[in-house]
């Protein structure tokens, strides 16, 4: 499954980049257990980043009906800012 979300932030690049780097870990997202940076580069003023998140899923209904077969999953985030 792949989801694409696009949003344009009307703020200076330095503010957007700072918020991006400080997004995780935080107290409101205890299910995110690890973040690994796979790739990061700057090209023509645009920052490209790929991160792999290790996530613990503790939703009993999703596990019961078989939508989520495991309790520890990985999610790939690719961003361009």
N, C-alpha and C positions, 0 to 999 in steps of 0.2 A: 504494500500500500504506500502511496506517495501523496503528500499534501504540499501544495505550493501556496504560500501566503506572501503577498507583496504589500508593502506600506512605505510611503515616503515621509520621513521625519523632517519637519521644517525647523531644524535646529543646526547649529554649527557642527561640522564633522567631529571636532574634538569632544563635544558633549555626547554625541551619539556613540562614538567609539568607547568613551569612558563607561557609559551605561551598559553597553554590550559586554565589556570585559568584567564588569562587576555584577552581572545578572545572577550568577550561581557561584558558589553555594549560597543559600540564604535560609533563614528559619522558616519561611513559608513553603519551602519545597523539600521536605525531608526525604521524599521518595527518590530524589536524585542522589545516587551514591558515588558516582565518579564521572569525570569529564576528561576526555583525552583529545588533545588537538592533533588532528591528522595532517592538516595543511593550512598555511596562512601566508598570504602574500599581498603586496600592494602593486596595483597596475593602473596607470593613468589616473591616479587619485582615488581609486576604488579599492577598498580592502575586501579580499576574498578569504573566507575561513571555512574549514570543515572541522566539525567536532563530533565525537562519539560519546553519547551519554549512556551510563549504566543506570537503569531505573528499576526500582523494586515496585511491583504491582501488588497491592493488597486489597483489591476489590473483589469480594467473595462472589458476587453475581457473575462477573465476567469469567472467573475461573470455573464456576459451577457449570455454566452453559458451554464452556469450551472455546470461547472467543480468545481467551488468553491462556495458552497451554502451560506457561511457565510463570514463575513469580519474579524472575530477574530477566529483564529484557534490555535490548540496546536500541538506541535511536540515533540516526545520523542527521545532523543539522548542517546545512550548507547556507552560508549567508554572504551577502554582498552589500557593503555599506560604503 
